[in-house]
Amino acid sequence: MAAKKGFSERAWDEIINGDATGHWIDGTIEAARQRPDDPFADSGPLLEAMLKKGVTREQICRLARHIRYETVFETVQLAAEEGLDGDQLEGVHEELLASDPSGKDGRPGSWPVAPVKAPAAKKSKAKPATKSPSQSPSRAAKSRDPYAPLLTLPKADDFAFSPDGRRLWLAHTSVNSSTVRGIELPGGGQFVEFNALPNLRGLACSPDGKRLAVSNHYGIVASYDGSGGRQLWTSPRTGDETFHLAYAPDGSMVLNGAIEQTIRRRDARTGKELPPLDVGEGSRAGGMAFSPDGKTLAVIVHAEEGTYLTYWDWRAARELARKPCDDGEIEFLPDGRTLLTIGYGQVTRWDVASVRRVKKFKVERVSGGNAHPGGRLLALNTSAGVEVRELPSGKLIKKLDTEELYPDAFAFSPDGAHVLLVASPKSFVWSVEALLAKG
């Protein structure tokens, strides 16, 4: 029986050919220096010794590529021997080498990876995107494909826009380090690249557009200079995986939620921990969003007795209200009177004052999204493709096929000019006006 569709291709894209630039080498060395007792920290000194002996970064990456392939193959074989989804795994042994995107079955000449196709609009005849990450809007406009992206960018796991929408940071993470790249919009020029915390789980830009906050799997939060990549401070490790990260609207604090009953608050300038928001014993904080006027923080709280929307005076760490609500990502609409919950197959609009459901519409397999700053459009990420819908009706305006990608987010820029698809093995940016102008 054939292997599960896409498994072998994804193994090549994300594991075997992953981290081929060598940034992980510097990240591993730096992580070992900062945290010498962490798992696999002994790899840092080994890599340093190899570099001192004259082994190049490319040579190390080529060796790592071979090891990754052997690891994938042996893992698949072991899983098959143990009877884990045996029918699907059986065909992977034959398909793994044949899935090399170069078509050379891993032989010399197969390095580096071939480019992937850009996502196409439904029913369109999209052609592969071949432009470089720094292509200009004028070159993109000359493409024969009306849905060709304005920019084709590296793969990413998370992102952050500057408040004015003129800068974008993309983060791709691994167990050893994360690579953060800064991109100018709309031109696509890269202005910074640096290593950040390993196992990154969150990325946020300060209100003044100058700093980035990063959180990770181990409960560490750190601050970086967004233009140069210099680490400004880092917090102690809590051991609780972080999921939600945000700057306070006035830039004074960095807040994060984790697998614990608090939302931690830290001074944005020094990293000093402040008294947290306590959501209740046995409860856990979920999605959070600040109101447009910056006065109130809304937090989804998972308690033993149900799911609630809570409102907080975030400066005083005081809960103001708590009412039953649907789970999902949350976001205020620009008018401040309406709040959205997105997830679990539906999008729901809530009246902020009463927390009463105003309207909802179903979206198959939706996992997240965000509203256009104009308040009339919604970008949604679903496992069946990414969509632009009309608000408040929910009418589908545009759907892009992401079958060959693994999307993590689909979001409008803060100025409303662009929409970003964060995915693997590539990410993409479109002009909203150009994309929606096509039939």
N, C-alpha and C positions, 0 to 999 in steps of 0.2 A: 504494500500500500504506500502511496506517495506521502511524503512528509507534509505537515501542516503548511498551507500556503503562506509564503513570506518569511518563514522561520529562518531558512538558510541565508536568504538575502539580507535579512536584518542582522544575522550573526556576522556577516562580512562588513556591513555598513557600520555597525555600532561597536563591535568587539574586535574582530581580526584587523580591520583597517582603522580602528579607532585610535585617536591620539597620535596620529602619524607625524604631527608637526614637532613633537619633542617637548612641548610645554610641560607635559606631565613630569619630565625629568627634573626640571627646576622646582616644580611644585613638591615633588617627593623629597628632594634634598632640603628645601626650606621647612617643610612640615616636620621632618626628622630633627632638625635643629631646634624648632620651637617646642616639639612634643616628643622627646626621645624615648618615652615609655609607651607610646601608642603602638597598636598592632602594626607589624611590618616596618617599624621605624628603622630597623637595621638596613633597609634597602637604601636609605639616603647615603650613608657612608660608602656603601658598595658602589653606587653610581658615581660619587665623587672620585673614588679611586680609579674607576674606569676612565673618566674624563682626564684625570691627571696622567694616565698612561698613554693618552693620545687617541683613545677610542672616540669617534665622533658621535654626536647626537643622532645623526641619521643611521649610523651603524647600530647603535643601541635600539633604535626604533624598529629596524628591520629584524633584529633578533627577537625583540618583544612580539613582533607580529607573528613570527613562526611559533613562539610559545603560546600565544593566544589561540592560534589555529589548533594546535595539538590539544590544548585545554578544552576547547569547545568540542572537538571530536571525542576525546576520552570521556567527557561529561555526558555526552549524548549516548555513548556506548554503555556507560555505567547505568544510566537511567533506563535504557532498554533492557539490560540484564536484570534490573530490579523490578521490571514490569511496570514502569511508570509510563502510562499512555503508550504502550508498546506499539499499537497500530500506527500511530502517527510518527513515532520515533524511528520505526524500522527503515523508512525511506530516507532518513536524513543522512545516513552513512554514504549512500550513493550520490546524494544531491549536494552535499556540502562543498566539495571541491568544484563541482560544475556551476555553483552559484557565484563564484568569483566574478564581480562586476566587470573585470577586465576581459573576461572570456579566456583567460590563459591558465585557469586552474591553479593559481598561486605560483606559477613558474616565473623565472626571471623575465622582467618586462611588464609584470603585472602591477607594479608600484608607480604612482599612487592610484587612488580610487577614481573611477570614471564618474563624470557628473550625472546627477539624477534629473528626472523631469520635474518641471514646475507643475503645481496643481492646476488643473484645467476647470473651466466652468462647465457645468452640466450641459451635455449635448453640443459642446463646442469641439472643434478639431484642434486642440492645443498641441503645440510643438515643444520639444524639449527646450528648457531655458539654458542658454549657453553663455550668458553674459557674466562678467566678473563681478565680485562684490562691490567694486567701485564704479560700476557703469553709471553714466549720467542719465537724467530723465530724457534728454533729447535722443540719446541712442536707443533707449527703451521704446520711445514713441514710434521709432521707425520699424519696429518688429512687425511681422505679418500677423502675429498672433495677438488679437485684441485683448486677451486676458493675460498676456505676459506680465510678470511682475516688474515693478519699477526697479527693485533691487533683489538679488539673490545673495543670501548671507550664510555664514556657517551655521551648523546645527546648534541648538540651544535647549536648555532645560528650564530656564527662567529668563526674565527680562525686566527692564525698568526704563521708562521714558523720563526725560527731563520735563518739568512742568510746562515749558513752552513748546514741547514737541519737537525741538530742533536736534535733540540728541537721543540716542538709543544705546543702551548697554545690553549685551547678550551674554549669558553665562552658561557654560557647559561644564558639568561636574563629573568627577570620578571619585573613587575611594581615596585617592592620594591628594588631589587638589582640584580646584576649579579654575577655568580660564575665563576671564571676563574681558570682553572686547567692546570698546566704545565706537559707535558709528555716527557720523554726521548725517543729518537728513536735510534735504532729499538727495544730496549728492552721493552718499554711500562711502565717503572717505573714512578710514579707520584712524582715530586720533589717539587711542591708547589700547594696550593689551597687558594684562597682569594676572598673576596667580592669586587666588583667594582661598577661603576655607574649603577643605575637602567635604564631600557629601553635602553640597549646598542644597538648601531647601527654600530659601527666600532671598529676594533682591529688591531693594527699594531706594528711590532717589529722594534726597532732601528737597524741601520746598524752594530753596535757592538754587537748586540744580548743581551744587558743587560737591556734594558728598554722596556716597553710597553706603547703605547698610546691608550686611549679608548675615544670614543665619544658616545653621546646618543641622544635620542629623543628631549631633551630640549635644545640642542645646547651647552652642557657642554663638554669640553675636559679635560682629566686628564692624568697624567703620573704616572706609577708605576714601582717599582723595579721588574723586571721579575723573579728573583730568590726567593725573599722573600715576594713580594706582598705589600710592604709598599708604600703608596701613596706619591708621591714626590711633586706634585702640581696639582691644579685644577683651571679651568678657570671660570669666571662668566657665568651665564646662559644667553643665547641670546634669547631663545624661538623659534629658527629656527631649525627644525629637521635636523640632520646631516646624510649624506648618504655616503660620500667618505672621507677616512682618509689615510694619508701616511706620512712617514718620508722622509725628504729630503735625497738624496743619501749620503751627507756628515754628516748626523746626526744633523745638526745645527738647523733645524726647524721641526715643526709638522704642516701639512697643512690639512685643511678639507673643503669640500664643503657642502652646505646646501640648504634649500629652500630660497635662497637669491641671489643677483647678485654679490656676492664676494666669493672668496676662501680665508678663513682666514689663516693667518700665525702666528705661535707662536714660540718664542724661546724655543727650546727643553729642555734647562737646567732649565729655570726659569718659563716658561709658559707665559711670557710677550707677549702681542699681538703686532704684527708688522704691518706695512701698508699692506693691503690685495691686492689680484689680483682682479681688478674690471672687470667683463666680460660684462658690459654694462647695461644701464637702461632697465628694463623690461625683462632682460635675467636671466637665471639660469645656474649654472655650473653643468655638469653631470660627467661622468667618467673621470678619469685622470690617466696618466702614465708618468713616467720619462724615458727619453731615456737611453740606456745602458751606454753612456759616462757620464751621470749625468748632462749634461749641459742644457737640454731642458725639459720642462714640457708640455705634450700634454693634452688638456682639451676639452671635448665635451661641447659645449655651446648651450643651447636651447634659441633661440631668437624668437620674434614674427614673423619674416619673414622666419624662417627655422632653421635647425640644422647645426652647423658648427664644424669643427675641428680647434682648435686654438693652436698655439705654443707660449710659454712664456719663457722669461728669468726670472726664478723664484726667483733668488737672487735680481734682480732689480725691480721685480713686473712690468715688461714691456712686453706687447703683441708684438710678432714678426710677426705673420701671422694668417690669418683667411680664410678658404675655406669651401665650402659646403661639407657635409659628412653625412654618415648614423649614426643613433643613435645606442647606445648599450654600452657594456663594451669595453674598449680599452686597448691594450697592444702592446708594441714594441716587435718584434722578436729579438733574440740575436744579429743578424747582424747589427741592428740599421738602416737598410735601408727600412724595411717593418714594417707596423703597422696593427694590426687586430682590427676590430670592430665585436663584438659578441652579437647577440640578434635579436629579431623580426624575428625569423625563418631563419636566415642566418648568415654565417661567411664570412666576406669580408677582403681581403688583399689589402692594400693601399701602394703605393709608398710614402715614407715619404717626399721626397723633393718636389714632384709635387702635392701630395694628389690626385693622379689619381688612380682609381680602377684598380687593377691588375687582380684579379680573385675573384669570390665568389662561394660558394656552399650552398645549402639549407640544413637546419637541422630542422626538425619539432619540434616546441615548445622549442627551445633552449633559456635558460635564462642567461647563463654565462659560463665562462670557463677560462682556462689559457694554455699557451704553455709550453712544456717541455724545460728545459734550453738548450737542444741540438738543439732545433728549428725544429725538424722533427715530433713531435707528439703534439696533442692537446687533452686536457681533457675537456669535455663538460658536463654541467648539463642541462638535459631536463626533461620535465614533463612526458616523456615516458620512462625514464631510463637514466643512465649516460653512456657516451661513450668515447672511445679513438679512435681518427681519425689520419690519416696520413696527414702531411703537405708536399707540398702544395696541393696535389690532393684532400683531403677531404675524402679519402677512409676510410670506417668504418673498424676498426681493432678489437675492442672489445666493447660489450654492456652488461651492468649489469642491471638486473631487480630490480627496486626499488619500486615495487608496494606496498609493506608493509611499506615503509618508506616515509618520507617527506624531501627530500634532499634540502639543502640550498646552497651547493657548492661541486664541484668536482675539485680537484687541485693537480698538481704535487708539490713535495717539491723542494726547491731551488737547492738541489744537484742532483735532478733527480732520486733518488733511490726509492722514495715512491710516492704513490698517495693516497690522502685523500678524503673520502666522509663524509661531515658534514651533519648530518641528525638527525631526531627525529623518534623513541625514542633512537636510538643508532647511533654512528659514527664508521667509519671503516678505517683502513689503510692497504694497500697492498704493497708488493714489486712489483715495476714495472716490473722487469725482470721476476719474477715468474708468474705474472698475464698474461703477454703477451706471455710467453712461452707455455701456454696451448692453445690447438687447437681451 
